[in-house]
Amino acid sequence: MKYLIVIIAFFISFPIISALELGISPIELKFEGNAGEKICKNYTLFVEDFSGFLIGETKWAKIGEIKKDLKIHTLNAESLGITLEYQKNINLHEKTSFEICILCKTSGNYHGALLYQAEGTNLGVGNWIILKINENNLKSNLQSNSKIAMLNNKKIKSSFNFLILSPTIFLFFVFILLFKLKRKEKQDFYSAEDY
Amino acid sequence: MKKTFFASIFIFAILLSVFVSSSESKRVVVNAEILEPEIKFSAPSSIDFGQVTCGYESDINKIELKNLGTQDIKITVSNVTDEIFRSLKYSTTNKTFSSISKLSLSLDKSDILGEEGETEELWLKLDLSSLKCNDSEMFGKKSSEIIFWAMPD
């Protein structure tokens, strides 16, 4: 009995450190769209041996700075003009999918990290956010319209050239035909005279 | 002559049917479910250094960091703002200790799907040997959020 108590006391004297598992997928969330456009993607979170909340946040690198290094991701989304819609506090028990939506007003290439920390623990996981925002739709539409106009102009010019050239070619063939006909008539006339 | 003609046609038809059937038997439907790579990481939920005072070092705590996912990961630590826990030091060999803020570990995924990836043992100690406890607010039970972040490498 004494030995049993000693053994139990021995195990109790050690601090119980339980390990927990935390996961996220995909490893990268790629967003591409126009300025002012809302873009959404799905991601999955999973935990094991943990009951509690996962606290979410995003961290961003300076605009144009694209490097997979968490230390350079010090900015908040708001400071870059990025509006985010995602679940920041999640009471997770099983593998669950969530949606994250991004709206950015300024065009450019952004690099961020979506981070989730298990509340009250020393553990966190994250994935990278790659955000490519093109210029506003209206602007790009105008640009594409001007490009179409330029192409049309080129087409018109080429068809105009064809229109100028086509009667010339037609006349050339008519001239050859007439020449051949006249030659044949002459040949027929001389052959008739021979008779 | 007629018989030979019909016999040759018959043999040709048999050969053709054999060829067609043999080419059909080669058709195999191949299925696979391609899973999305995922980050999965295991670490202790908390680390307790017990009792320690300024001018001394705490006992060494050994922890294990495991890569359980299908992607190589990099472990870094968030900026520690607390003055006491800034003195936290780590070692991967239990010999030379460095500041926890410098921690950057790469853990490779497993070569075989479904098996555990690389595990790294980490020795941690709270080194208060050079810290002067002048402020009364420094005493008592303290806890700080030192987060081990696992990110895709």
Interface residues (C-beta under 8 A of the other chain):
Chain A: P15 I17 S18 A19 L20 E21 L22 G23 I24 S25 P26 I27 E28 T44 F46 F50 K68 L70 K71 A113 L115 Q117 A118 G120 T121 N122 L123 G124 V125 G126 N127 W128
Chain B: E36 P37 E38 I39 K40 F41 S42 A43 P44 S45 S46 I47 D48 G50 I63 E64 K66 L68 G69 Q71 K74 T76 S78 E145 I146 I147 F148 W149 A150 M151 P152 D153
